[in-house]
C-alpha cells in the first residue's frame, strides 16, 4: 500500500459485499481504531479490551487489558495513539476451559475451536477442527507462538 496504512475489513461487511446477504452468526463486536469514535472508546476502556494489530499474526502486537500491568497499558496506549490505523479492539471474551495435561498434572486451560468448512458445489462442515489451548495458567492467548498448544478434538457422529 502506498501510504503504508493497514486496512481492516469487518467480516460482516465482506459477507454483505460479496454475497449480498446478512450474516447468520454474530461476530465479536469490533472497534476499528482508525475511526475517531472507536479510538476514543478504546482508549477510555483499554483496561477492559483486547487490542490487536490488524496485520499481525501469532498473538504478536496485542494487549489483553484485564491481564496487563499499568505500565504495559501505558506503553500500549502510546503505541495506539501513534498508529491507531494499525489496531482493532474487542471485548475480552470468556473462553471455555477444558482439562489439560500440564507439568503440574491435569488443570483447566482456556481454548478456542476453529472448525473446518469445505466449500465447493456444496458447503460442508467437517467434524472436528483445530482446538488451540492456552497452556499458561490464566492466559487467554492460544497462539502457539505465544506459549499455546493444540488438543485433540473429538466429534461423535451418528
Helices and strands as residue ranges (DSSP letters): H 11-19, E 30-32, H 36-44, G 46-48, E 49-53, E 62-64, G 65-67, H 70-82, G 84-86, E 87-91, E 97-102, E 105-119, E 123-134, G 144-146, E 148-151
